[in-house]
Amino acid sequence: MRQQVVSADQMWRRMELRRRRWQIQNGRLLVDEPEAVVWWLDKEIAEMEGQR
């Protein structure tokens, strides 16, 4: 079974998106439309995980 190597930049970006999502959901980061932002972050994270 062949494993793909995830670059440090890709891992950092995915973790940064997850951190932003957590901040919004827990009131640590205020945005105008939190539902829309969380939806977009979830979509981006899913795309990144699909590329692995």
C-alpha angles and dihedrals in degrees: 000000000000120000122205117226115235113215120235089243092055092048091047091050093049092049091047091053091049090049092051090049091051091048092052094046092050097044095251093118120039120210133168096246110022095175092055093046093048090049091052093046091050090051093050093047092049091050091050092049090048090057092059 
